[in-house]
Amino acid sequence: MSDPKYIKGRGAQFNTHNPYLSSQFVKEHIEGIDEEETGKPETEYLTENPKKIVNKVDSPDIGHAYSMNPYQGCEHGCIYCYARNSHQYWGYSAGLDFERKIIVKPNAPQLLEKQLSGRSWKPIPIMLSGNTDCYQPVERKMKITRAMLEVLLKFRHPVSIITKNALILRDLDLLTELNKYDLVHVNISLTTLNEDLRRKLEPRTASSRRRLETIAAISSNQIPVNVMVAPVIPGLNSHEIPHLVKAAADQGAQSAAYVMVRLNGSIKDLFEDWVRKTFPDRAEKVLNQVRACHAGKLNDSEWGRRMRGEGPEAMAISNLFKVARRKHLAGRSMKPLSTSAFRNKDFDQLDLFGS
């Protein structure tokens, strides 16, 4: 039975301390004289106008050299999200603040166009988003992601998108046009087929059924779809790996990959609190199995090892995934992204001559 103090509709159950701040809000008196300001349930949208939107990715574990994020913070509220720690750089908590204080970058499309127009820019696939979900709920109103896709199509620049929201289907027209030049890969995150678990683990995301429908709709338009079984959490969803891969393959996915959960930074405290409140009967088992995959710790930040884990537990998960992929995705693969169609800022003049 879950903890009665559990905050429904949110992943994090409290605000962790931001190590970059010298002070923090605390409740000193039960009568509420010093009531914590961040306790408000409403989501706030904060506007930021950064100087650049395309960022170089230095991690050798990531296959993309650049990423761009139209939003910081994410209302999806996935308790395990590695991006939570990045919210601390903006002066907020990795906990409830990450879900309630969403930073919006309305000038992102203009910054992207400026980047792609530069004479020194060489086309290389960019990940959209890579940090927080570019199709989180606020995108329905802001349409920043859609505007960025329009810029990418204008320049015929390759992009790889990752999301767990069915809102991506709104932009199927742009994805179809990008795909004509082999410019787009779509990655759908599929974590569980158990809706009770999904509602607790990823409270404001599309249901598993809607994600499978999204995979089917995108793949039926011959757009390459990869499914991310991520994160794999031993004791919670690891046993679902064969079912997740099969369900994705049945809907037309071309490939699948997985990532082991790693609870870095403040996420460790958030996840431990969450699992004890939501699954008190098996919380210790889950935590111990996660530790077993990371040399006795809840997190391993070592490149090349952190996303797969090590030890017998991690090896069993790896083998289970390989068997599932071999069984359900044999003979399928993602066609490579192309850079040959890229047009620089002079393409309007070239078009005058029918190029």
DRENSEDO-749010 format. One record per residue: x, z, y of N, C-alpha, C, O in turn. Coordinates in steps of 0.02 Angstrom, whole numbers, plus 50000, padded with zeros to 5 digits. Layout:
! residues N
XZYXZYXZYXZY
...
***
This chain:
! residues 355
500435000049940500005000050000500445000050062500925003850066
500284995850111500704995250170500595001150217500085004550215
501085002150261501075007650309500505006550360500445001050387
500075011650373499525010850421499765009550492499385007250534
500405011050506500675009850573500925002750582501165000850635
500854998750530501094991750532500714987850585500104988050589
501084984150627500784980150681500614973350653501054969250642
499974972050642499764965650614499884960050664499814960850724
500064954350637500164948450680500864948050710501014943450747
501284952950694501974952950718502444954050659502264957550610
503034951150663503524952350611503884958750624503844963550585
504254959050681504604965250700504094970650717503554969250742
504274976750702503824982350715504064986850772503724991650789
504644985150801504894989050857505434984850892505614979450869
505684987350947506224984150984506884987650968506964993550981
507344983950940508014986650929508384987150995508204983751043
508904991350996509314991951056509734985651066510014983051019
509764983351128510184977651144510884980151159510984983751208
511384978451118512064981151127512394978651191512914981351212
512094973551223512404970851284512134974251347512354972751402
511654978851338511374982351395511624989551396511704992751344
511744992151456511994999051462511435004151459511565010051450
510805001851467510235006451465509665003251426509674997251412
509175007251408508605004751370507995008951384508055014651407
507395006051370506775009851377506705014651318506825012751261
506495020851333506355025751280505715029451298505525029751357
505395032451247504815036751259505035043951256505205046551203
505035047251314505265054151318504695059151308504815064751286
504085057151325503525061851323502945058751285502765052951296
502645062551241502095060051202501485058351244501065054351224
501435061451304500855059951347500915053251382500465051251418
501475049951372501535043051397501785042451467501725037051497
502085047651496502335047251564502865041751568502895037951617
503295041451517503815036351515503645031051463504075029051424
503025028851463502795024051413503245017851412503425015251465
503435015551353503885009951346503545003551370503015001651344
503845000251418503544994351447503454988751397502984984851400
503924988351349503904982851301503364983751248503304979651204
502974989151252502454990251203501844985951213501404985951170
501804982151267501234977851280501184972451226501694969451209
500584971151200500514966351146500524959051169500624954551128
500414957751233500354950951257501024947251254501554950151262
500974940751241501564936551243501674934151314501204931951347
502294934651338502474932351405502894925951399503314925351354
502774921351445503164915151446503574914951510503304915251566
504224914651503504694915051558505044908351567505294905551518
505074905851627505374899351641506124899951656506334904251695
506514895751624507234895451635507424888051644507184883751608
507844886751693508084879951705508834879751693509224880451741
509044878751631509764878751615510124872651643509794867851665
510784872751643511174867251669511314861951615511484856251631
511244863951551511314859051497510864861051439510674866851433
510704856251397510244857551342510564855851274510354858451223
511064851451274511394849551212512014853951202512464854051244
512024857551147512564862351135512954860551072512674858451022
513604861351076514034859951019513984865650969514004871550988
513924863950906513884868850852514564869150817514794864150790
514874875050818515544875850790515544878050717516064877750684
514964880350692514944882950624515074877550572514744872350574
515544878650526515664873750473515124873750420515104869250377
514664878650421514114878950373513534874450392513084873250352
513544871850454513004867650479513234860450480513794859050502
512824855950456513014848950452512964845050516513174839350519
512674848150568512584844650631513064847450684513164853550689
513344843050723513834845150773513514847350838513834850750879
512884845350850512534847150912511824849450897511514847350848
511574853750940510884856050935510594856751005510964857151054
509944856951009509604858151073508964862051060508604860751011
508824866751104508264871351095507834871751158508054874751207
507244868851158506824869051218506534875951231506294877351286
506554880351180506284887151188506784892251160507144890751112
506804898151190507184903851163506684909351149506224910551189
506774912851093506254917351070505744913151032505694907051042
505354916350988504874912350948504284916750929504354922050899
503694914350946503084918050932502894917950858502454921650838
503214913850819503084913850747503204920750716502854922750671
503704924250742503814931150721504114932150652504004937350622
504474927250625504774927950559505264933750560505734933850600
505164938550516505554944750519506294943550504506714947250529
506454938550465507134937250443507534932850490508134931750478
507234930250542507534924850583508214926750612508274931550650
508724922750595509394923950620509454923050696509914925650727
508974919350725508994918050797508804924150839508914924250899
508534929250807508344935350844508924938150885508844940250942
509514938250855510084941150890510254937450954510504940451001
510124930850957510284927051016509864929051076510054927851134
509284932251064508854934451119509184939951159509014941051217
509654943351128510004948751162510454946151218510584949651267
510684939851212511094936951265510694935851329510974935251383
510034935651322509604934651380509364941251410508974941351458
509594946751381509424953351407508824956551373508564961551397
508614953751316508024956251281508214959051213508794958651192
507724961951179507834964651112507734959151060507354954451070
508074960151003507984955550947507334957050909507134953250865
507014962550927506394964550893505774961450922505704955350924
505324965650945504684963150972504784958551032504384953951042
505294959751072505434955351129505514948151108505284943551142
505844947051051505974940351027505324936551016505294930451024
504794940050997504144937050983503684936951043503214932951046
503804941351091503344942251147503604939451213503204938151258
504244938451219504534935751281504854929051265505424928651242
504474923751276504694916951258504964913451320504624912651370
505594911251314505914907751370505794900251362505964897351310
505514897251414505324890251413505804886351459505954888551514
506034880551435506504876451474506184869751492506294864851458
505784869651545505424863551563505854857651583505634851851579
506484858851603506924853451624507334850551567507774846451577
507184852751505507564850451447507564842851438508094839951425
506994839351446507014832051438507464828551489507814823751472
507454830951551507884827951602508624829251588509044824851598
508784835151563509464836751546509704832451487510284830251485
509254831351439509434827151382509574819951404510054816851381
509144817351448509244810551472509914809851509510264804851502
510074814951548510714814851584511294814851535511794811351545
511234818851482511774819151432511874812451397512434810151389
511324809451376511374803151340511574797351384511814792151360
511484798051449511664792751497512414792651512512664787751538
512754798151497513464798551514513884793351478513784792251418
514334790251514514754785051484515184787651427515384783851383
515344794051429515784796951377515394799151315515694800851264
514724799051319514334801451262514364796551204514224790551213
514534799051145514524795051084513944797551041513894803551029
513524793051017512934795250979513124798650913513504795950873
512854804550904512944808350842512294812350834512034814950883
512034812950773511394816350764511374823250796511844827150790
510824824650829510714831150862510154834750824509654831750805
510244841350813509734845350781509244847950832509444850850883
508614847050819508064849650861507624853950816507234851150778
507654860450819508004864550866508634867650837509174867250867
508584870750779509164874050751509194881450765509504885250728
508884883550819508874890750836508154893250829507994896550780
507734891850878507024893750872506604887450863506824881950878
506004888250837505584882550818505354878550879505034881350924
505504872150879505314867950936504564866350936504304863650985
504214867950881503494866950878503114873550873502564873850845
503394878850901503044885150903502424884450948502384879550985
501944889250947501304888450980501314885951052500884882051071
501794888151093501794886251164501914878751173501734876051226
502204875451124502324868251128501674864251134501664858851163
501144866951106500494863451110500304862151184500004857051200
500474866951227500314866351298500874863051337500754858651378
501494865151325502064862951366502284855751350502484852051395
502274853851286502454847051264503174845251282503334839351295
503614850151284504314848851300504644845151242505024840451253
504504847251181504794843851123504584836551121504994832251107
503954835251134503724828351134504094824151187504294818551174
504184827051246504544823451299505264822051279505544816951297
505564826651242506254825651219506284820151167506764816251165
505784819751124505754814351075505674807551110505954802551087
505304807451165505234801251203505904799051232506044793051233
506304803751255506964802151280507404799351224507744794351233
507384802651166507784800351109507584793351088508014789251071
506944791951089506704785251071506934780151123507134774551105
506914782051186507134777551240507864775451230508034769651240
508274780151210508984778651200509144776751128509714774951112
508624777051085508724775651014509284779950985509774777550957
509194786450995509704791250974509454795250914508874797350913
509874796350863509674799850802509554807350813509894810550853
509054810050776508874817050783508634819650715508324816150676
508794825950702508544829450643508134835350667508384839450706
507514835850645507044840950669506924845950613506844844150555
506894852350631506694857450582506134861650611506164863850668
505604862650572505024866450595504644869250535504744867050479
504204873950548503734876350498503024876150526502574879650502
502924871950577502284871450610501984864450601502334859450611
501354864050583501014857650573500914853850639500704848150638
501074857050695501004853750760501434847450764501304843150806
501934846950722502364840950723501954834650710502164829250731
501394835250676500984829350662500684826250725500504820450725
500644830150778500424827350842500874821750865500654817050898
501514822150847502014817350870502184812150817502724809150819
501734811150770501854806350716501984799350743502344795450713
501674797750800501774791050829502514790150849502804784850837
502804795150881503504794650902503974794850841504484791350840
503814799050792504224799350733504234792650696504754790550671
503664789450694503614782950661504044777750697504374773750665
504034777850764504444773050802505184774550793505584769950785
505374780950794506064782750783506304780550714506874778350705
505864781150665506044779450597506164772050587506504770050540
505884767850630505994760650625506734758950632506964753950606
507104763350667507814762250678508234767350639508834768250653
507924770750591508274775950551508564781350595509144783250589
508144783850640508374788650690508114795750679508264800150720
507734797050625507444803650620507434806250548507274802650501
507614812650542507524816550481507064822450500507154825450553
506594824050456506154829850467506294834950412506304833350353
506414841150433506524846650387505944851650395505844854450448
505584852750341505034857550342505244863750304505444863350246
505194869550336505354875850304504764878250263504204878950288
504884879350199504364881650153504634887750116505064887150073
504374893550133504654899850109504284902850050504594906050007
503634901950049503224904949996502564901249990502324898350038
502274901549930501594898949920501094904649917500494903449910
501334910749924500924916749923500704918249995501114920450035
500074917150010499844917850079499864925050104499974926250163
499764929850059499824936850081500534938350104500634941650154
501014935950066501714936850085501874932950149502214935450193
501634926850153501774922650211501504925850276501854925850327
500914928650273500624931750333501034937750357501054939150417
501354941150312501774946950330502474944650350502764947250398
502744939950313503434937650323503504933250384503994933750421
503014928850395503014923950449502324923750481501964918850474
502134929050517501434930250535501084924850577500474924150571
501444921050618501094916250661501314909050648501354904850693
501444907650585501644900950565501064897450530500554900550514
501144891050519500644887250481500634889750409501144891950382
500044889450378499984891650309500394887050263500584881550283
500514889350203500874885350155500504878850141500814873550134
499844879250136499444873250124499534868150179499604862150166
499524870450241499604865950298500304862850299500384857050319
500804866650278501484863850277501534858450223501864853350234
501224859550166501224854450114500854848150137501054842550123
500304849150172499944843450200500364839750252500324833650257
500764843450289501214840450338501744836250304501894830650326
502034838850250502524835050212502214828650187502524823250191
501604829050161501264823150134501144817950189501244812050178
500914820250247500754815650302501374812050327501354806150341
501914815750334502534812850360502844808050309503044802450326
502884810250246503194806050194502774799850180503054794650161
502114800150190501694794250178501834788850230501644783050220
502154790750285502364785850335503094783850326503404781150371
503354785150266504044783350247504574786650292505134784150297
504394792150323504864795950363505214800950317504874804650282
505884801150317506244805650271506084812950284506124815350340
505894816550230505724823650235506154827650187506174826350127
506504832550213506874837450174506514844150178506274845950232
506474847650124506154854250124506694859650120507124859550076
506654864350167507104870050168506764876050135506304878950164
506984877850076506744883950044507174889550074507704891350048
506924892150129507354896650168506944901650209506444899850240
507184907850208507724910250167507474912450098506894914150090
507924912350050507774915149985507914922649988508474924750003
507394926649974507464933949977507354936749907506794936749882
507884939049874507814941749807507294947249803507284951749845
506864946849754506354951949746505714950649784505214954049774
505724945549829505124943749867504904936649852504324935549832
505354931749862505134924849850505614920949805505494915049792
506144924049781506634920349741506334917349677506544912049655
505854920849647505534918349587505114912149598504924908649551
504954910749662504524905049679504904898449685504594893149693
505564898549681505964892549694505714886449655505614881249686
505614886849589505374880849553504694878349578504584872249582
504254882949595503584881049618503614877849687503244873149701
504054880449731504124877749798504414870649796504164866149830
504924869649755505234863049750504734858049720504684852349745
504374860049668503884855549638503334853749687503134847949692
503074858849722502524857549770502744852749825502364848349844
503354853549849503624849049900503724842049873503554837049906
503994841549812504094834949781503434831449769503384825349778
502934835149749502274832149737501964829149800501554824649796
502174831749858501914829249922502374823849952502234821450007
502894821949916503304816249938503974817949969504304813549995
504174824349968504834826149997505384822449960505364821449900
505894820349999506454816649969507014821249945507394819349900
507064827149973507604831649954507414838849970506904840150002
507834843449947507714850549960508384854149964508874852049934
508384859550002508984863750008508744870950014508154872150026
509194875650004509004882650011509544886450048510124884350051
509354892150077509814896650112509654903750091509074905750091
510164907450073510074914450055509964918650118510284917450169
509514923450114509404927850171510034931750188510394934050143
510174932450252510734936650274510494940250336510264937250384
510554946750334510264951050386510794953250435511004959050435
511014948550477511554950050524511314953650586510744952950607
511764957550615511614961050678511004965550674510914969450627
510584964950725509984969150730509464967550677509014971550665
509514961650646509014959650597509014964350537508504965450505
509584967150522509644971950466509154977750475508784979450429
509154980850534508714986450547507984984350549507544987950524
507844978550578507164976050582506874974550513506304976350498
507284971250471507044969450405506944975650361506444976150325
507404980250364507344986350323506714990250342506354992650299
506594990850407505984994250430505364990550406504884993550383
505384983850412504814979650393504654980150319504084981150300
505174979550276505044979550204504814986350180504434986750132
505034991650212504804998350192504074999450212503715003250179
503864996250266503174996950289502694992350251502124994250237
502924986450234502474981550203502474981750127501964980650095
503064983250098503114983650025503484990050004504024989649974
503194995850020503545002150006503705003249933504195006649917
503305000449888503405001449816504004997749789504284999649737
504224992449822504804988649798505334987549851505774983449842
505284991049906505764990149961506484991349940506924987349955
506604996749903507284998449883507554993149836508144991349839
507134990549792507354985349746507554979049783508064976049768
507144977049832507294971049872507954971949909508374967549908
508034977649943508644978849981509264978949937509794976349955
509194981949878509764982149832509944975249806510534973749797
509444971049795509584964249770509894959949826510314955649812
509694961049888510014957549943510734959649948511184955549956
510864966249943511554968849945511974965849888512564964349897
511654964949830512014962349773512264955149785512734952849753
511934951749831512134944749847512664944549902512944939249915
512804950149933513274950249989513784955949982513924959550029
514044956749921514584961549908514404968649930514814972249959
513784970649917513574977449932513314978550002513124984150019
513294973250043513044973850112512414969650121512284965150081
512044971150173511444967250187511614960650222511184956250229
512244960050245512444953950279513164952250263513584956650255
513294945850258513974943450251514064937750301513714932650296
514514938550349514604933450401515174928650386515364924650429
515444928950326516004924550309515764917350301515324915950260
516064912750340515884905750335516004903150264516484905050231
515564898750242515634895850176515324900150122515224897650066
515174906450136514904910950086514244914050109513824915850068
514164914650174513604918550201512914915550185512434919250179
512874908850178512224905650168512054904750094511494902550078
512514906450049512394905849977512464912449941512164913449889
512854917049969512964923349936513464922749880513744917349868
513584928249845514044928349789513824933549739513404937749754
514104933249679513924938049627513404935249580513134929749592
513244938849526512774936549475512084934849502511784929849481
511824938949547511154937749575511134931249613510674927149605
511634930149656511664924049695511774917949650511494912549663
512174918749597512294913249550511654911349513511524905449501
511264916349494510634915049459510154911149504509814906549481
510134912949568509704909449615509944902249625509544897649626
510594901349631510884894649638510714890249579510524884449587
510784892949518510644889049458509904887449452509714881949432
509474892149471508754891049470508564885349517508154881049499
508874885149576508724879949624508974873149599508634868049605
509574873049571509854866749546509424863749491509314857649490
509174867949446508744865449392508094862649420507864857449399
507804866249469507174863949499507274857349536506854852949530
507814856749572507944850549609508064844749561507814839249572
508434846049509508574840849460507934838549424507854832649410
507494843249411506884841749375506374838049418506044833449395
506304840049482505764837549523505974832349575505544828849602
506614831949590506834827349643507364822349618507714819249658
507414821549554507904816949526507784809849552507214807349552
508314806549574508264799749599508054799049671508004793449696
507914804549704507704804249774508274806449819508704810349800
508284803849880508794805849929508554803949998508114799750006
508854807050047508704805550117509134799650140509744799750132
508824794450167509224789050194509604791550255509344795650292
510214789250264510624791950320510354790050388510034784850397
510484794350436510314792750505510794787450531511374787150510
510554783350576510954777850603511114779050676510714781750714
511704776850696511894777050767511964769950796512124769150855
511844764950755511974758050776511474755450828511624750550863
510894758650833510384756150880510434759450948510054757850994
510914764150956510974767851019511064763251079511454758451076
510704764851133510754760951195510964765751251510644770851261
511494763951288511704768351342511294766951405510774763751402
511524769451462511114769051523511054761951549510654760651595
511444757251522511414750351546510914746051507510864740051519
510524749351460510114745251417509544741651455509314736451432
509324744351512508794740951550509034734151575508654729351575
509664733851596509934727551620510014722651561509894716651569
510204725251503510274720951445509604718151424509554712351402
509074722251430508424719951411508184713951452507774709951429
508444713251513508264707551555508464700951524508164695751538
508964701251481509214695251448508984694651376509254690651336
508474698751360508174698251294508574701651239508474700251180
509034706251258509434709651207509034715251175509294718751130
***
